Amino acid sequence: MAAPRDGLATVEAEGIAGRQASSGVEAVFPSDPATPAPLCPHGPTLLFVKVNQGKEETRRFYACSACRDRKDCNFFQWEDEKLSGARLAAREAHNRKCQPPLSRTQCVERYLKFIALSLSQRKFCQQCQQLLLPDDWEKHQEHRVVGDISITQLKRPSQLLYPLENKKTNAQYLFADRSCQFLVDLLSTLGFTRVLCVGTPRLHELIRLKASGEKKSNIKSLLLDIDFRYSQFYMEDSFCHYNMFNHHFFDGKAALEVCRTFLQEDKGEGVIMVTDPPFGGLVEPLAVTFKKLIAMWKEGQSQDSSHKELPIFWIFPYFFESRIRQFFPSFCMLDYQVDYDNHALYKHGKTGRKQSPVRIFTNIPPNKIILPSEEGYRFCPLCQRYVSLENQHCEHCNSCTSKDGRKWNHCFLCKKCVKPSWIHCSICSHCALPDHSCGGPKDGCFICGELDHKRSTCPKIAASKKVNKAVRKQKQRKSNKMKMGTTKGQSMNHTSVTRKKNRRERAHQYLCS
């Protein structure tokens, strides 16, 4: 889920920018591509085009599907560029070098050997993020190694592995136990027997734990994830190394068939896809991939079932709703707030704008999905769905309109409900924040104002940083002076009080004498 840009506001800004189709980069999907896309370490690249003021620039280029920053994957090729044989050979060698050190078969063989070891012999290298066999111990003597790895720990690899926190590529913000348990219980209540977990490793773990527990569950799951480290914890029928931005199975046709068999089992009945993509990823490539998985599922359907849809839970921030519904019109957004263990902002129980913005988008009728009343969710009989506590039904809009968990206000000029912090602007003719810039968002660079680049690539960014640093120092000096002034004032006040007290004591002594 690229040099990541931190903060909720940035992710929301990206969602808004995507809706307004202003400046930026968009993926292009030719209906009949003349040549296959070139390959990078993350599989087939995507074709992109730069967009300025909603208009495409003429020259298109190929770049990595998963990494939106050249620091993570520096692949770049113009669409019409011809490469020499030497460059193509060098690229192939680089791609091979970037692949995981062990094949899928080798990972499975090592896993079977590892679980056969005694508890005292089961070790995990935290530095290399690798399960160690006795032959590996000598190589990892100087590393941070954890011993006595139990079978229970092996069933929860997300707690052994360090999360990858690149927001636009991996973004392993792992479901909190509350959200994970809710999803598992909901899937069971809805009667699903198989779950395709696309980028949801913690949900996959919990489903498998329930299946092997005392109260055995009949739900099976298959994990598709770009993090190859999970290969060492699962058999081939439980995990596929997969890139959801280009529908690429890193282990080829064998992994593709595992996924196809899983989706088409029992003629495709009883299966659901649950996906939690990186929030910094582009929506359109994800939608294209999900439609390919849907097509794979439909291959196992009979002619009579051609009207059916593959049930999906797509977990994403609420401000991408219009973008998601552009590709999946039958989807609706649930009010349930998904929270994460290792994310500072996306937490349950906060109020106002600090609430988690992450929601569940689904093609399952919302009246079938019961949200927990103990968390404040209630059923709206008019909307026929569960809503959050402060999401009030608007008689003018005829729906519960809030998206972010706060009570929204109806604007009669805009003829819709808006966020409580927004006011109607007569210049823009719509509601916006009080301190907004009239005339709409300004495209281009925030530093110099040029339209041909963004802030991160601005040639004046170094000078800007120096200015900002100087301003911060100046503010700090002012703050320190104020503190010193306050301390000095307090000291002078104390001296004055002491002098008065001494004068009173001397006067008292004089009168008494």
N, C-alpha and C positions, 0 to 999 in steps of 0.2 A: 503496500500500500505503500539515479536522479538525486540531485542534492535536495533533500526534503525541505519543504517550507512548513515550519511548525505552526500549530494553532488551528483552532476550529474556524476562525474567521477566514483563513486562507482557503480551507477546503470548501467553505460556503461560497466564497468568491469564485472559486473554480466552477462550482455548480451553476452559479448565476451566469458566469461568462459562457458556459456551455449552452445555456438556454437562449442567450441573446445572440449567439453566433457572431461575436465581435471579432477582435483580433486574436490570433493564436495559431495553433496547429491542429488540423483535423485529419483523421484517417480516411483513406479513399479505398473503396472496395469495387474494383472494376467488375462488371457483370461477366465479361469473357476475357480474362487476362491473357495477353499474347504469350508471355513467358512466365514460368514459375518465379515466385519471389526468392531472392537470394537468402542464404542461411547465415545466421549469426549463432553464437553459443546457446541462445535461447530458442532455437528453431527458426522457422520461416519468418522473415521480417515483414513489416507492414509498409504499405505505401502511404506517405503523408504529403500534405500540401499546406503551405503557410497561407493564412487568411488575414487580410488587412481590411478593416471596415466592412466585413462581411463578403469581401471579394477575394477569389482565389488568385494567388500569384501563378505565373505560367509554368514554372519548373517544379516538378514533383520529385520526391526523393524517398528512398527506402531507409528505414531505421528500425532499431530493435522494438519488438512488440511489447516487451515487459518493462524495459528500463527507459524512462523518459529523460534521463540525464546521461550525457555522453561519458561522465566519469564512471558510471556503472557498466555501460556497454558502449564502446565508441564506434560501433558500426554506423557507417554513413555511405550511401551511394546514390548518385543522381539516377533517376529513372532511365534516362537515355544514355547513361555512361557505359562505355565499352571497356572491359578490364582485360589486361594481358594474362597469358597463361601463368606467368610467374606470380602475379598478384592473387589469382584465384587459388593457386597451390598454397601460397602463404596463408590465405584466409582459411582454407580447409585445415591446415596444420594448427592454426590458432584455435579454431573451433574444437578440434580434437583435444587440444591441451586443456581447454576450459571445462571439459566434461568431468563428472565425478570420477574419483580414482578407482572405484570398484563397480563392476557391472551388477545388474539386478540379481543375476544368478549367484554371483559371489556373495552379495549381501545376505541372501537367504541362507546360503551354506554357513556363513559365519554366525548368523542368528541361531541356527539349529545347534551349532557347536557351543555357543555361548550359554544357551539355556540348559545344556547338559552338564555344565560346570557346577561345582559346589558353590555355595553362597560366598565363601571366602575368596574364591577365585574369580568372581564376577566383578570386573572393574570397568569404570567409565572415565575417559580422559576429557575433562572439562575444556581444556585448551584446544584439543582437536575435535571435540564434539563427536567422539567415536567410542563404541563398545570395544573393549580390548580382550583379545584372546591371550593365553600365556605366552605365545611366541612374540607378541607385540610389547610385552612389559618393558623390556630392556630399552626399546626406542623411546619410551615415554617416561623414563626415570625422572627427568628434570621437570616434568609437566605436573599440573594440578590434576591428580587422579583421585576419584572417589571409589571406595570399595564396598563390598557387601551389597551389590545391586540385587534387590529382591524381584520376584516375578511381578509383584504389584507395581513396582517402579517401572518395569519394562512395559507394563500396560498403560502407563501414563508418560509417554516420551516427551510430551510438551512441558513437563515439569523438570525433566532432565536437561533438555536442550535450551540454549539461550535463544530468546525470540529474535528474529531478524526484524529490525525496526525501520527499514527503508520504506517510507509511506507510499511510494509510487510503484514499488516492485513487489516486495514481500509483505510488508506491513503486518507482521504477526501480532496483532493485538488480539489476545486470546479471550474467548468468552469467559465472563465471570461465572462462578458456579450457579448463581441465581438464574442467569439467562440460559445457560446450558441445560440445567435441570428442567426449566420451563419448556424448552424446545423438545427435549426427549419425551416428557410427559404429554405434550401436545401431539407429537407424532404418533404416540401410542394410542391416545384418545381418538385420533382421526382414522385409526385402523391401518396405518402403513406398516409394511413388513420389510421394506428395503429403503435405505437412504443413500443417495449418491451425494457424498460430502465433497463439495468443490471448494477447497481452500478453508475448510473448517475442521482442523485437526482435533481440537478439544471435544467437539461434538462427536466425532468418530470414536474417540477414546471412551467417552461415557456410554455410548451405545454398546460398544463391545464389552465394557465392564458389566453393564446390566445383563447382557446376554450370557455372561459367564458367572454371574452372581447366584446367590441362593434363590432369589425370586427371579428365575430365568425369564428374560424377555425374548420374544420371537422376532425381534427386529435385527436385520443384518445391515452392514454398511460397507461402502467402498470409498476410500479417500483418494481424491485427485488433488495433488499439491505440487507447487514448484520447488519446494524445499526437499532436495534429494536426501537430506539427513534422515528423513523418516523411513527410507528404504531399509535401514539396518534393524528396524523394529517390527516389520510386517512381512508376511508372505505375499506372493505375487497376486493372490486373489483379494487382498485387503488394501493394497496401496499401488497407485500408479504415479510415477513422476510425470507431471503434466503442467503445461503452460496454458492458463485459461484465456490469455489474450490472443492466442492464435490457434487454439485447439490442437496443440502439438503434444504427442506422447513421446517422451524422450527414449523410451525403450521399444519403439516401433510397433509393428503390427501385433505382436504378442500382447502388449499392454492395451492396445486398441480393442482387441477381441475380448479381453477381460472386462472392459467397460461395456462393450456391446452385449455380452452375455448377461451381465448384471442387470442392464436396463431391460432386456427383452425376456428375462425369466418370467414364467407364468403369464406369457403373452403380454407382458408389460403391465400387468395389474399389480397394485400394492406398492408402487415405487414413487418416491418423491425426490427432487433435487433440492438441496439446501446449499446456498453459496454465499460467501462473505468475502467479496473481492477487496483489494486495496482501494481505499477511498480516493486516492490520487489518480487512479486509472481512468482511461477514457471509457465512456459508457458504450459507445457504438461497437468497438471491438469485442467487448464482453457480450453484448446482445447477439452479435454474429456467431460467436462461439456457442452460446446457449441454444441458439436455433439449430446449430449442427448437432448438439446433444439431443435436442427434441426430435430431429429428423432420424437420428440413430434409434431412438426409442420407438418411433412410429413404424420403422421397418418391421418390427415384430408384431404390429397390430393387424387385425383382420380388416377387411373392407368396411364392415359394419361399424368399426370403432374409429374410423378415420376422422370423425368430428371431435374426438376426445383430445384434451390437452394434457401434457405431462405436468403434474402438480409441481409447483416451484415455490420456494421461499428464497427471495433475493434480499439479503440484508445490506442496507445502504443508507446514507444520510437522507433525511426527509426532503432536503432542498434539491435532490435529483429526481423528484417525483415526475415532473413533466417530461424530463428526458427519458426516463425509463418507460413511461406510458406512451411515448412516441414510438417505441419499438414493440411494446407489449400492451396494447390498448385494454386488454381484459384485466390487467393487474390493478389491484387496489392497495392502499397503504394502511397497515394496522397502526394503532396508537401505541402498541407495546414498545417500551424503551429498552433497547438492547444495551447492555453495559459490558465493559471489558476489565480484566484484572490489571493489565499493565499499561493502561492509558490514563493520564492525569485528568482528562476532561470527561471521557465517556463513562460516567459513573451513575449508578442508580441512587435515588434518594435526594439528589440536589434539586434546587428550585430555580424558578425564573429561567434566565438564559443559560444557566450552568447545567441544565438538564442534558442528558445524552441526546444528541440529534439523530441517533441511529434507529432505524425502523425496519419492519419486515414488509416487503412488497410481495404480493402473492396473487395467484389466479384462483385460489380456493375461495368460495363465497364467505365473506366476513362473518355472517351470522352463524357459521359453523365453528368459529374459533372463539373459545371462551378465554378471556384474559382474567388474571387472578384478582378477585375482589379485595383480598387482604392488602393489595398494593394500591387500592383506590380506583381501580377500573370498574366501570359500571355499564350496564346495557342500555343503549338508547333505543326505545321502541319505535321511534320515528325513522331513525337511520337504519335500524335492524343490524346494529353492530356494537361491539364493546368499545368504549372511548375512555380517555383519561379523565381524572377527577374534575379538572378545570375546563375541559373541552365542552362548552355549553352549546346547546342546539340553537341556531339562529333561525328565527321564523321568516326572515326576509330571504336568506339563502336556502332555507329548507334543508339544512344539514348541520352537523357538528363540524365546524370549519377549522378549528385550531390544528396546526401541524406540529408545533414545538412544545406542547404541553401546557402553555399559558392560555388564559382566556383572551380571545381575539375580539376586536370591536368592529361593528358594522359601519362602513363608510357609505353613505347614501349617494355621494357623488361618484364614487368608483363602482357602486352597486355590488360590493363584495366585502367580506370581512378581512381585516388586516391586523398585523401585529400590534400589541398595545403601545409599543414605543413609536409607532408611525403616526404622522399627521398628513392631512391632505395639502399638497402643494399646488397653488393656483397656476404657477408658472409651468410646472411639469404636467399638470392635469392628472396627477395620480398621487397616491400616498407614498411617503418615503420617510426616512429618518429626519429629524428636525435640522441636523447639520449636513444634509446631503448636498452634493454639487448639482445644481440645476442644469438641465440639458442632457442628463444621462451620464453613464460612466465614461471616463476618459480612457481611450485605448492607448497602448504604447507604454513607454518607459515612465516609471514614477519619478525617476531622478532628473532626466533631461527633457522629457516630454516627446522625444522622437518616436515615430510610429513603427520603425523598422526593427525594433528589438525590445526586449523586456528588461526589467531592473537587474536580473541576475547576470546579464551579459553586457551591461552598460560599460562603455570605456571610462566613464567618469565615476565608477562605483568606488574606487580607491579614495578619490578626493571627497566624495560624499561621506565615506566612513570617517575620514579625518575630521571633517566639519562636525559630524554627529558626536565624535569623541570629545572634541573641544567644547561643544555645547554641554555635554554631560559633565565634563570637568568643571565648567563654569557654574552649573547648577549645584554641583557638589560643594564647591567653595562657598556659594551663597548659603547653602544649607548649614555648613559648618559654622559660618559667621553668625548665623541666627542662633544656633545652639550655644555658641560661646557667649553671645550677647545675653541670652536667657540665663545662662549659668552665672555670668558676671552680675546681672541684675539681682539674681537671687542672693549672691554673696553680699552685695551692697546693702540689700534690704536687711539681711541678717546682722550686718555691722551696725546699721542705724538702730535696729531694735535693741541691740546690746548696749549701745551708748545711752539710749533713753532709760533703760533699766538701771544702769549705773548711776545716772543723775538722780533718779527717784530714790535709790537707796541712800545716796549721800544727803539728799534733802531730808529724808526720814531720820537719819542719824543726827543731823543738825537740830531738828525740831525736838527730838527726844532728849538731846543733851541740853 
